[in-house]
């Protein structure tokens, strides 16, 4: 039995708060600065590509270059986000510092030449990598290193999207389905808030998404959002499974790694020649358009296919911003059928498909409130939770574990147990 301390617990907590305040602020400065540099680089690459559309034909060569560099010097960090999750679950080795410049280079090149990839994966990997470099400096224990990595994830996510509260919860929620790590809540929250401020101090500006009209809370609007949540969840599950299947297909049929993104780049370049540039890059203009007016009902399918081809073949970046595009345009397409405002359903799709694909309903709900305002909160919560339930127990992050099942399994599957944490 532990001997009681002579000092009151709040007094004993002061050194803990002081220690994690210092660590979280250091992590935030590193992660926020890295994200700011990354976003500026991404803006430059995107502008250059849009003013020189012919560069899309060099995408296969760019893919080969990224694949070759990772083969030669990046094989130990190729797992990306999954490597960070594995190190949190089972700490072994410090994440190599080269992960940060490699994923930065790979993502900027992917966008520069026209791949359809995101940006959160890069920010999260840079944030986690830079945070982990503090482990030997401060001689942190395994339990403390877990928290440092989670705070790095939160800092990267918050600073790249401008959503500090969602970033904090994302770092706690993404590790395991059905469980949150409350022992890391203070460092993750402080790192996310400060990292967002650091990014803005460097001059980062985030896209504003306006929802002009939100339907009143009625039986019909709630029922319509529930139906939309089911569709978003199924779309999120289909995206995760398709991306994993495409990656497995490429690895099975193309043994030499650099040839995979080269082949994927050729497919994407030919598709751009046929369909145009609407489905490459981040696609922010199309997302903004989905909040303002009806868009083509097949836009979500176009972005879905381009992103699966890009990520599945090995281009670097992330899944989340393409998911925002897919969700916003899918919600826009569903709006007339469900008799809800275009902007409202685009916003719900924006966050709900992410909730389903990443299994992070709380972070996604909070993101909706941060981006679109508190009025959308009840609808966003319903859409995100329903999408989370209907996306199954898979997701875009392979190393994400099952802490608690989402729902009671049917009798034929009751003997299956979730892996332990």
LUMLO-26603 format. One record per residue (C-alpha): x, y, z; residue in one letter. Coordinates in Angstrom, 3 decimals. Each point is the difference from the previous one (the first is absolute). Layout:
<nodes>
@east: X&north: Y&up: Z&residuo: a
...
</nodes>
This chain:
<nodes>
@east: 0.000&north: 0.000&up: 0.000&residuo: x
@east: 1.393&north: 3.430&up: -0.984&residuo: x
@east: 0.925&north: 2.202&up: 2.929&residuo: x
@east: -2.056&north: 3.221&up: -0.053&residuo: x
@east: 1.925&north: 3.167&up: -0.764&residuo: x
@east: 0.390&north: 2.795&up: 2.515&residuo: x
@east: -0.884&north: 2.521&up: -2.708&residuo: x
@east: -3.443&north: 0.598&up: -1.553&residuo: x
@east: -0.518&north: -1.429&up: -3.470&residuo: x
@east: -0.449&north: 3.383&up: -1.768&residuo: x
@east: 3.418&north: 1.042&up: 1.294&residuo: x
@east: 1.584&north: -3.212&up: -1.268&residuo: x
@east: -1.599&north: 0.658&up: -3.385&residuo: x
@east: 1.917&north: 3.238&up: -0.564&residuo: x
@east: 3.282&north: -1.659&up: -1.130&residuo: x
@east: -2.011&north: -2.199&up: -2.395&residuo: x
@east: -1.738&north: 3.033&up: -1.509&residuo: x
@east: 3.292&north: 1.866&up: -0.247&residuo: x
@east: 1.782&north: -2.876&up: -1.712&residuo: x
@east: -2.711&north: -0.645&up: -2.571&residuo: x
@east: -0.527&north: 3.693&up: -0.639&residuo: x
@east: 3.649&north: 0.280&up: -1.039&residuo: x
@east: -0.091&north: -3.185&up: -2.100&residuo: x
@east: -3.351&north: 0.808&up: -1.651&residuo: x
@east: 1.146&north: 3.516&up: -0.923&residuo: x
@east: 3.241&north: -1.322&up: -1.493&residuo: x
@east: -1.957&north: -2.574&up: -1.988&residuo: x
@east: -2.427&north: 2.710&up: -1.139&residuo: x
@east: 2.763&north: 2.325&up: -1.193&residuo: x
@east: 1.637&north: -2.828&up: -1.948&residuo: x
@east: -3.237&north: -1.367&up: -1.431&residuo: x
@east: -1.588&north: 3.386&up: -0.743&residuo: x
@east: 3.129&north: 1.306&up: -1.714&residuo: x
@east: 0.381&north: -3.166&up: -2.074&residuo: x
@east: -3.665&north: 0.162&up: -1.044&residuo: x
@east: 0.320&north: 3.670&up: -0.958&residuo: x
@east: 3.019&north: -0.707&up: -2.218&residuo: x
@east: -1.832&north: -2.969&up: -1.489&residuo: x
@east: -3.162&north: 2.006&up: -0.773&residuo: x
@east: 2.003&north: 2.805&up: -1.634&residuo: x
@east: 1.859&north: -2.576&up: -2.102&residuo: x
@east: -3.286&north: -1.651&up: -0.921&residuo: x
@east: -1.525&north: 3.307&up: -1.099&residuo: x
@east: 3.002&north: 0.711&up: -2.215&residuo: x
@east: -0.053&north: -3.480&up: -1.530&residuo: x
@east: -3.745&north: 0.171&up: -0.639&residuo: x
@east: 0.207&north: 3.445&up: -1.610&residuo: x
@east: 2.891&north: -1.109&up: -2.221&residuo: x
@east: -1.896&north: -3.099&up: -1.122&residuo: x
@east: -3.150&north: 1.981&up: -0.776&residuo: x
@east: 1.944&north: 2.490&up: -2.124&residuo: x
@east: 1.977&north: -2.750&up: -1.772&residuo: x
@east: -2.578&north: -2.764&up: -0.659&residuo: x
@east: 2.360&north: -1.909&up: -2.293&residuo: x
@east: 1.963&north: -1.123&up: 3.068&residuo: x
@east: -2.568&north: -2.741&up: 0.588&residuo: x
@east: 1.792&north: -2.059&up: -2.665&residuo: x
@east: 3.053&north: -0.117&up: 2.263&residuo: x
@east: -2.018&north: -1.538&up: 2.836&residuo: x
@east: 1.218&north: -3.559&up: -0.797&residuo: x
@east: 3.629&north: 1.163&up: 0.248&residuo: x
@east: -0.759&north: 1.861&up: 3.236&residuo: x
@east: -1.589&north: -3.153&up: 1.387&residuo: x
@east: 3.056&north: -2.031&up: -0.914&residuo: x
@east: 2.267&north: 2.556&up: 1.702&residuo: x
@east: -2.022&north: -0.039&up: 3.223&residuo: x
@east: -0.145&north: -3.797&up: -0.011&residuo: x
@east: 3.735&north: -0.309&up: -0.650&residuo: x
@east: 0.943&north: 2.410&up: 2.786&residuo: x
@east: -2.199&north: -1.836&up: 2.491&residuo: x
@east: 1.452&north: -3.318&up: -1.140&residuo: x
@east: 3.570&north: 1.201&up: 0.533&residuo: x
@east: -0.254&north: 2.049&up: 3.194&residuo: x
@east: -3.585&north: -0.175&up: 1.244&residuo: x
@east: -0.929&north: -3.660&up: 0.325&residuo: x
@east: -0.004&north: 0.255&up: 3.813&residuo: x
@east: -2.518&north: 2.864&up: -0.018&residuo: x
@east: -2.169&north: -0.959&up: -2.957&residuo: x
@east: -2.833&north: -1.102&up: 2.314&residuo: x
@east: -0.603&north: 3.685&up: 0.797&residuo: x
@east: -2.930&north: 0.600&up: 2.329&residuo: x
@east: -0.185&north: -3.699&up: 0.784&residuo: x
@east: 3.588&north: 0.071&up: 1.266&residuo: x
@east: -0.950&north: 2.731&up: 2.489&residuo: x
@east: -3.026&north: -1.978&up: 1.193&residuo: x
@east: 2.104&north: -3.150&up: 0.379&residuo: x
@east: 2.568&north: 1.872&up: 2.087&residuo: x
@east: -2.747&north: 1.337&up: 2.270&residuo: x
@east: -1.514&north: -3.451&up: 0.468&residuo: x
@east: 3.347&north: -1.762&up: 0.426&residuo: x
@east: 2.925&north: 2.419&up: 0.473&residuo: x
@east: 3.264&north: -1.367&up: -1.383&residuo: x
@east: 2.159&north: 2.408&up: -1.975&residuo: x
@east: 0.101&north: 3.769&up: -0.430&residuo: x
@east: -1.686&north: 0.961&up: -3.261&residuo: x
@east: 2.845&north: 0.846&up: -2.428&residuo: x
@east: 0.305&north: 3.742&up: -0.571&residuo: x
@east: 0.207&north: -0.563&up: -3.754&residuo: x
@east: -3.726&north: -0.783&up: -0.045&residuo: x
@east: -0.782&north: 3.728&up: 0.173&residuo: x
@east: 1.980&north: 1.228&up: -3.044&residuo: x
@east: -0.831&north: -3.118&up: -1.998&residuo: x
@east: -3.768&north: 0.304&up: 0.405&residuo: x
@east: 0.224&north: 3.764&up: -0.576&residuo: x
@east: 1.907&north: -0.531&up: -3.242&residuo: x
@east: -2.211&north: -2.881&up: -1.120&residuo: x
@east: -3.239&north: 1.897&up: 0.612&residuo: x
@east: 1.094&north: 3.264&up: -1.619&residuo: x
@east: 1.261&north: -1.889&up: -3.068&residuo: x
@east: -3.243&north: -1.988&up: -0.169&residuo: x
@east: -2.051&north: 3.217&up: -0.016&residuo: x
@east: 2.398&north: 1.855&up: -2.280&residuo: x
@east: -0.430&north: -2.542&up: -2.781&residuo: x
@east: -3.719&north: -0.678&up: 0.474&residuo: x
@east: -0.686&north: -2.987&up: 2.257&residuo: x
@east: -3.254&north: -0.064&up: 1.953&residuo: x
@east: 1.197&north: -0.156&up: 3.600&residuo: x
@east: -0.599&north: 1.905&up: 3.225&residuo: x
@east: 2.136&north: 1.770&up: 2.554&residuo: x
@east: -0.932&north: -1.151&up: 3.509&residuo: x
@east: 2.216&north: -3.083&up: -0.218&residuo: x
@east: 3.019&north: 2.194&up: -0.647&residuo: x
@east: -0.756&north: 2.406&up: 2.853&residuo: x
@east: -0.710&north: -2.838&up: 2.436&residuo: x
@east: 3.181&north: -1.861&up: -0.946&residuo: x
@east: 2.131&north: 3.120&up: 0.297&residuo: x
@east: -1.593&north: 0.918&up: 3.323&residuo: x
@east: 0.451&north: -3.490&up: 1.442&residuo: x
@east: 3.543&north: -0.372&up: -1.311&residuo: x
@east: 1.213&north: 3.341&up: 1.310&residuo: x
@east: -1.708&north: -0.589&up: 3.345&residuo: x
@east: 1.681&north: -3.375&up: 0.400&residuo: x
@east: 3.437&north: 1.594&up: -0.328&residuo: x
@east: -0.634&north: 1.463&up: 3.475&residuo: x
@east: -0.078&north: -3.505&up: 1.511&residuo: x
@east: 3.771&north: -0.491&up: 0.371&residuo: x
@east: 0.580&north: 3.665&up: 0.852&residuo: x
@east: -2.338&north: -0.122&up: 3.000&residuo: x
@east: 0.630&north: -3.713&up: 0.685&residuo: x
@east: -3.681&north: -0.828&up: -0.090&residuo: x
@east: -1.429&north: -3.353&up: 1.033&residuo: x
@east: -2.104&north: -2.132&up: -2.360&residuo: x
@east: -3.228&north: 1.250&up: 1.563&residuo: x
@east: 1.126&north: 3.608&up: -0.430&residuo: x
@east: 1.176&north: -0.648&up: -3.559&residuo: x
@east: -3.485&north: -1.196&up: -0.912&residuo: x
@east: -1.411&north: 3.318&up: 1.151&residuo: x
@east: 2.657&north: 1.957&up: -1.885&residuo: x
@east: -0.880&north: -1.797&up: -3.238&residuo: x
@east: -3.716&north: 0.598&up: 0.547&residuo: x
@east: 0.649&north: 3.689&up: 0.644&residuo: x
@east: 2.043&north: 0.156&up: -3.216&residuo: x
@east: -2.899&north: -1.516&up: -1.933&residuo: x
@east: -2.403&north: 2.528&up: 1.526&residuo: x
@east: 2.335&north: 2.906&up: -0.771&residuo: x
@east: 0.412&north: -1.043&up: -3.636&residuo: x
@east: -3.716&north: -0.554&up: -0.589&residuo: x
@east: -1.059&north: 3.223&up: 1.728&residuo: x
@east: 2.508&north: 2.216&up: -1.779&residuo: x
@east: -0.659&north: -1.320&up: -3.496&residuo: x
@east: -3.803&north: 0.431&up: 0.215&residuo: x
@east: -0.319&north: 2.866&up: 2.480&residuo: x
@east: -2.151&north: -2.087&up: 2.336&residuo: x
@east: 1.740&north: -0.200&up: 3.398&residuo: x
@east: -2.762&north: -1.750&up: 1.948&residuo: x
@east: -0.563&north: -2.594&up: -2.720&residuo: x
@east: 3.762&north: -0.492&up: -0.237&residuo: x
@east: 0.256&north: -0.652&up: 3.731&residuo: x
@east: -2.799&north: -2.575&up: -0.038&residuo: x
@east: 1.331&north: -1.599&up: -3.183&residuo: x
@east: 3.308&north: -0.768&up: 1.731&residuo: x
@east: -1.908&north: -1.721&up: 2.826&residuo: x
@east: -2.627&north: -1.753&up: -2.125&residuo: x
@east: 1.882&north: -1.335&up: -3.022&residuo: x
@east: 2.013&north: -2.638&up: 1.887&residuo: x
@east: -2.766&north: -2.470&up: 0.718&residuo: x
@east: -3.638&north: -0.380&up: -0.964&residuo: x
@east: -2.196&north: 0.587&up: 3.029&residuo: x
@east: 2.637&north: 1.325&up: 2.426&residuo: x
@east: 1.571&north: 3.317&up: 0.915&residuo: x
@east: 3.327&north: 0.493&up: 1.772&residuo: x
@east: -0.907&north: 2.571&up: 2.648&residuo: x
@east: 3.484&north: -0.071&up: 1.515&residuo: x
@east: 1.126&north: 2.021&up: -3.023&residuo: x
@east: -2.870&north: 2.477&up: -0.110&residuo: x
@east: 1.879&north: 3.001&up: 1.429&residuo: x
@east: 3.136&north: -0.316&up: -2.183&residuo: x
@east: -2.056&north: -0.680&up: -3.142&residuo: x
@east: -2.325&north: 2.929&up: 0.650&residuo: x
@east: 2.778&north: 2.466&up: 0.772&residuo: x
@east: 2.161&north: -1.181&up: -2.919&residuo: x
@east: -2.928&north: 0.327&up: -2.419&residuo: x
@east: -0.991&north: 3.489&up: 1.161&residuo: x
@east: 3.543&north: 1.364&up: -0.016&residuo: x
@east: 0.887&north: -1.667&up: -3.334&residuo: x
@east: -3.011&north: 1.640&up: -1.636&residuo: x
@east: 1.104&north: 3.382&up: 1.371&residuo: x
@east: 3.576&north: -0.601&up: -1.182&residuo: x
@east: -1.273&north: -0.717&up: -3.512&residuo: x
@east: -2.043&north: 3.199&up: -0.052&residuo: x
@east: 2.992&north: 1.936&up: 1.333&residuo: x
@east: 1.950&north: -1.192&up: -3.045&residuo: x
@east: -2.780&north: 1.369&up: -2.216&residuo: x
@east: -1.990&north: -3.143&up: -0.764&residuo: x
@east: -3.570&north: 0.615&up: -1.185&residuo: x
@east: -2.579&north: -2.771&up: -0.086&residuo: x
@east: -2.906&north: -0.351&up: -2.425&residuo: x
@east: -3.349&north: 1.280&up: 1.257&residuo: x
@east: -3.046&north: -2.145&up: -0.684&residuo: x
@east: -3.295&north: 1.849&up: 0.390&residuo: x
@east: -3.330&north: -1.694&up: 0.708&residuo: x
@east: -2.665&north: 2.622&up: -0.553&residuo: x
@east: -3.049&north: -2.074&up: 0.909&residuo: x
@east: -0.455&north: -2.773&up: 2.558&residuo: x
@east: -3.295&north: -1.854&up: 0.124&residuo: x
@east: -2.014&north: 0.131&up: 3.224&residuo: x
@east: -0.011&north: -3.044&up: 2.280&residuo: x
@east: -3.074&north: -1.932&up: -1.126&residuo: x
@east: -0.915&north: -3.637&up: -0.389&residuo: x
@east: 0.710&north: 0.158&up: -3.726&residuo: x
@east: 3.347&north: 1.782&up: 0.261&residuo: x
@east: 1.228&north: -2.443&up: 2.652&residuo: x
@east: -1.178&north: -2.991&up: -2.053&residuo: x
@east: 1.622&north: 1.412&up: -3.150&residuo: x
@east: 3.326&north: 0.552&up: 1.780&residuo: x
@east: -0.157&north: -3.534&up: 1.368&residuo: x
@east: -0.399&north: -1.357&up: -3.546&residuo: x
@east: 2.825&north: 2.230&up: -1.223&residuo: x
@east: 2.201&north: -1.241&up: 2.854&residuo: x
@east: -0.519&north: -3.579&up: -1.141&residuo: x
@east: 1.035&north: 0.922&up: -3.551&residuo: x
@east: 3.061&north: 1.897&up: 1.241&residuo: x
@east: 1.034&north: -2.933&up: 2.188&residuo: x
@east: -0.273&north: -2.471&up: -2.856&residuo: x
@east: 1.948&north: 2.370&up: -2.262&residuo: x
@east: 2.724&north: 0.345&up: 2.640&residuo: x
@east: 0.251&north: -3.763&up: 0.356&residuo: x
@east: 0.131&north: -0.434&up: -3.783&residuo: x
@east: 2.785&north: 2.579&up: -0.241&residuo: x
@east: 2.133&north: -1.657&up: 2.691&residuo: x
@east: -0.463&north: -3.476&up: -1.436&residuo: x
@east: 0.620&north: 1.165&up: -3.572&residuo: x
@east: 3.216&north: 1.807&up: 0.927&residuo: x
@east: 1.334&north: -3.028&up: 1.869&residuo: x
@east: -1.054&north: -2.316&up: -2.834&residuo: x
@east: 1.694&north: 2.189&up: -2.617&residuo: x
@east: 3.205&north: 0.065&up: 2.035&residuo: x
@east: -0.043&north: -3.783&up: 0.418&residuo: x
@east: -0.689&north: -0.469&up: -3.722&residuo: x
@east: 2.957&north: 2.188&up: -0.988&residuo: x
@east: 2.355&north: -1.774&up: 2.405&residuo: x
@east: -1.145&north: -3.387&up: -1.234&residuo: x
@east: 0.448&north: 0.759&up: -3.693&residuo: x
@east: 2.923&north: 2.473&up: -0.035&residuo: x
@east: 2.950&north: -1.222&up: 2.020&residuo: x
@east: 2.290&north: 3.012&up: -0.487&residuo: x
@east: -1.403&north: 2.719&up: 2.274&residuo: x
@east: 0.858&north: 3.116&up: -2.089&residuo: x
@east: -1.959&north: -1.391&up: -2.945&residuo: x
@east: -3.250&north: 0.013&up: 2.000&residuo: x
@east: -0.448&north: 3.780&up: 0.249&residuo: x
@east: 1.375&north: 0.264&up: -3.528&residuo: x
@east: -2.815&north: -2.228&up: -1.260&residuo: x
@east: -2.544&north: 1.812&up: 2.171&residuo: x
@east: 1.273&north: 3.333&up: -1.260&residuo: x
@east: -0.472&north: -1.106&up: -3.594&residuo: x
@east: -3.595&north: -1.041&up: 0.718&residuo: x
@east: -0.740&north: 3.326&up: 1.715&residuo: x
@east: 1.645&north: 2.021&up: -2.804&residuo: x
@east: -2.053&north: -1.781&up: -2.657&residuo: x
@east: -3.169&north: 0.515&up: 2.055&residuo: x
@east: 0.782&north: 3.734&up: 0.290&residuo: x
@east: 0.486&north: 0.193&up: -3.774&residuo: x
@east: -3.471&north: -1.548&up: -0.377&residuo: x
@east: -1.937&north: 1.629&up: 2.870&residuo: x
@east: 1.920&north: 3.158&up: 0.850&residuo: x
@east: 1.647&north: 1.177&up: 3.206&residuo: x
@east: -3.101&north: 0.152&up: 2.232&residuo: x
@east: 0.949&north: -3.062&up: 2.043&residuo: x
@east: 3.716&north: 0.519&up: 0.674&residuo: x
@east: 1.808&north: 1.771&up: 2.820&residuo: x
@east: -1.814&north: 0.998&up: 3.173&residuo: x
@east: -3.110&north: 1.110&up: -1.873&residuo: x
@east: -0.731&north: 2.923&up: 2.349&residuo: x
@east: -1.771&north: 2.090&up: -2.702&residuo: x
@east: -2.443&north: -2.843&up: -0.682&residuo: x
@east: -0.642&north: -0.455&up: 3.730&residuo: x
@east: -0.800&north: 3.719&up: 0.309&residuo: x
@east: -2.230&north: -0.273&up: -3.079&residuo: x
@east: -1.947&north: -2.863&up: 1.614&residuo: x
@east: -0.925&north: 2.361&up: 2.846&residuo: x
@east: -1.314&north: 2.654&up: -2.386&residuo: x
@east: -1.866&north: -1.725&up: -2.821&residuo: x
@east: -0.929&north: -3.391&up: -1.447&residuo: x
@east: 2.939&north: -1.910&up: -1.477&residuo: x
@east: 0.095&north: -2.993&up: -2.329&residuo: x
@east: -1.440&north: -3.027&up: 1.820&residuo: x
@east: 2.942&north: -2.146&up: -1.152&residuo: x
@east: 2.702&north: 2.292&up: 1.418&residuo: x
@east: 0.385&north: -2.120&up: 3.112&residuo: x
@east: 0.611&north: -3.082&up: -2.136&residuo: x
@east: 2.641&north: 1.800&up: -2.043&residuo: x
@east: 1.936&north: 1.095&up: 3.080&residuo: x
@east: -0.446&north: -3.447&up: 1.534&residuo: x
@east: 1.564&north: -1.721&up: -3.021&residuo: x
@east: 2.850&north: 2.496&up: -0.440&residuo: x
@east: 0.939&north: -0.180&up: 3.691&residuo: x
@east: -0.119&north: -3.781&up: 0.191&residuo: x
@east: 2.241&north: -0.180&up: -3.082&residuo: x
@east: 2.452&north: 2.541&up: 1.446&residuo: x
@east: 0.248&north: -1.277&up: 3.572&residuo: x
@east: -0.331&north: -3.649&up: -0.945&residuo: x
@east: 2.959&north: 0.241&up: -2.369&residuo: x
@east: 2.249&north: 1.635&up: 2.578&residuo: x
@east: -0.212&north: 3.780&up: -0.296&residuo: x
@east: 0.469&north: 1.812&up: 3.310&residuo: x
@east: -2.382&north: 2.374&up: 1.736&residuo: x
@east: -3.087&north: -0.968&up: 1.913&residuo: x
@east: -3.574&north: -1.134&up: -0.268&residuo: x
@east: -1.921&north: 2.601&up: 1.967&residuo: x
@east: -0.257&north: 2.962&up: -2.400&residuo: x
@east: -1.066&north: -2.291&up: -2.888&residuo: x
@east: -2.573&north: -1.425&up: 2.432&residuo: x
@east: -1.218&north: 3.555&up: 0.658&residuo: x
@east: -0.406&north: 0.444&up: -3.769&residuo: x
@east: -1.813&north: -3.326&up: -0.403&residuo: x
@east: -2.263&north: 0.672&up: 2.968&residuo: x
@east: -0.847&north: 3.586&up: -0.967&residuo: x
@east: -0.852&north: -0.868&up: -3.602&residuo: x
@east: -1.915&north: -3.139&up: 1.043&residuo: x
@east: -1.977&north: 2.061&up: 2.503&residuo: x
@east: -0.663&north: 2.573&up: -2.712&residuo: x
@east: -1.344&north: -2.763&up: -2.243&residuo: x
@east: -2.245&north: -1.370&up: 2.784&residuo: x
@east: -1.460&north: 3.379&up: 0.937&residuo: x
@east: -2.830&north: 0.091&up: -2.578&residuo: x
@east: -0.969&north: -3.588&up: 0.809&residuo: x
@east: -0.142&north: 0.646&up: 3.743&residuo: x
@east: -1.452&north: 3.503&up: -0.359&residuo: x
@east: 2.718&north: 1.674&up: 2.041&residuo: x
@east: 2.103&north: 3.093&up: -0.843&residuo: x
@east: 2.997&north: -0.664&up: -2.253&residuo: x
@east: 2.509&north: 1.690&up: 2.278&residuo: x
@east: -1.265&north: -1.734&up: 3.108&residuo: x
@east: 0.221&north: -3.493&up: -1.473&residuo: x
@east: 3.356&north: 0.787&up: -1.631&residuo: x
@east: 1.306&north: 0.955&up: 3.445&residuo: x
@east: -1.380&north: -3.142&up: 1.589&residuo: x
@east: 1.541&north: -2.154&up: -2.715&residuo: x
@east: 3.284&north: 1.866&up: 0.415&residuo: x
@east: 0.385&north: -1.213&up: 3.600&residuo: x
@east: -2.114&north: -3.168&up: 0.103&residuo: x
@east: 1.856&north: -1.937&up: -2.681&residuo: x
@east: 3.208&north: 0.797&up: 1.873&residuo: x
@east: -1.620&north: -1.241&up: 3.216&residuo: x
@east: -0.846&north: -3.285&up: -1.684&residuo: x
@east: 3.277&north: -0.557&up: -1.836&residuo: x
@east: 2.234&north: 0.976&up: 2.945&residuo: x
@east: -2.304&north: -1.262&up: 2.791&residuo: x
@east: 0.173&north: 3.377&up: 1.742&residuo: x
@east: -3.593&north: 1.216&up: 0.552&residuo: x
@east: 0.793&north: 2.358&up: 2.900&residuo: x
@east: 2.858&north: 1.798&up: -1.760&residuo: x
@east: -2.119&north: 0.284&up: -3.157&residuo: x
@east: -2.973&north: 1.452&up: 1.878&residuo: x
@east: 2.188&north: 2.577&up: 1.722&residuo: x
@east: 1.609&north: 0.835&up: -3.344&residuo: x
@east: -3.448&north: 0.751&up: -1.434&residuo: x
@east: -0.726&north: 2.400&up: 2.859&residuo: x
@east: 3.394&north: 1.712&up: -0.387&residuo: x
@east: -0.349&north: 0.367&up: -3.767&residuo: x
@east: -3.733&north: 0.603&up: -0.455&residuo: x
@east: -1.239&north: 1.382&up: 3.321&residuo: x
@east: -1.870&north: -1.439&up: 2.994&residuo: x
@east: -3.413&north: -0.033&up: -1.688&residuo: x
@east: 0.976&north: -3.055&up: -2.045&residuo: x
@east: 1.129&north: -1.895&up: 3.112&residuo: x
@east: -3.022&north: -2.317&up: 0.536&residuo: x
@east: -0.189&north: -0.975&up: -3.670&residuo: x
@east: 3.774&north: -0.466&up: -0.258&residuo: x
@east: 0.052&north: -2.216&up: 3.089&residuo: x
@east: -2.783&north: -2.181&up: -1.389&residuo: x
@east: 1.559&north: -0.276&up: -3.469&residuo: x
@east: 3.484&north: -0.757&up: 1.356&residuo: x
@east: -1.147&north: -2.614&up: 2.507&residuo: x
@east: -2.209&north: -1.787&up: -2.531&residuo: x
@east: 2.788&north: 0.073&up: -2.603&residuo: x
@east: 2.397&north: -1.377&up: 2.624&residuo: x
@east: -2.374&north: -2.888&up: 0.760&residuo: x
@east: -0.650&north: -0.890&up: -3.644&residuo: x
@east: 3.651&north: 0.111&up: -1.096&residuo: x
@east: 0.796&north: -3.306&up: 1.691&residuo: x
@east: 3.120&north: -0.766&up: 1.997&residuo: x
@east: 2.492&north: 0.740&up: -2.755&residuo: x
@east: 1.381&north: 3.418&up: -0.857&residuo: x
@east: 2.643&north: 1.984&up: -1.831&residuo: x
@east: 2.576&north: -0.671&up: 2.756&residuo: x
@east: 0.992&north: -3.663&up: 0.087&residuo: x
@east: 1.723&north: 0.278&up: 3.398&residuo: x
@east: -3.108&north: 1.363&up: 1.679&residuo: x
@east: -1.117&north: -2.602&up: 2.542&residuo: x
@east: -3.409&north: -1.049&up: 1.257&residuo: x
@east: -0.414&north: 1.060&up: 3.603&residuo: x
@east: -3.734&north: -0.633&up: 0.185&residuo: x
@east: -2.287&north: -1.300&up: -2.725&residuo: x
@east: -2.301&north: 2.615&up: -1.507&residuo: x
@east: -3.081&north: -2.143&up: 0.613&residuo: x
@east: -1.019&north: -3.472&up: 1.084&residuo: x
@east: 0.999&north: -2.590&up: -2.572&residuo: x
@east: -2.593&north: -2.375&up: -1.482&residuo: x
@east: -0.101&north: -3.540&up: 1.476&residuo: x
@east: 2.105&north: -1.578&up: -2.747&residuo: x
@east: 2.857&north: 2.394&up: 0.726&residuo: x
@east: -0.195&north: 0.283&up: 3.769&residuo: x
@east: 3.052&north: -2.171&up: 0.582&residuo: x
@east: 2.262&north: 2.485&up: -1.764&residuo: x
@east: 1.834&north: 2.140&up: 2.495&residuo: x
@east: 1.631&north: 3.363&up: -0.664&residuo: x
@east: 3.774&north: 0.070&up: 0.279&residuo: x
@east: 1.250&north: 1.221&up: 3.348&residuo: x
@east: 1.704&north: 3.352&up: 0.366&residuo: x
</nodes>
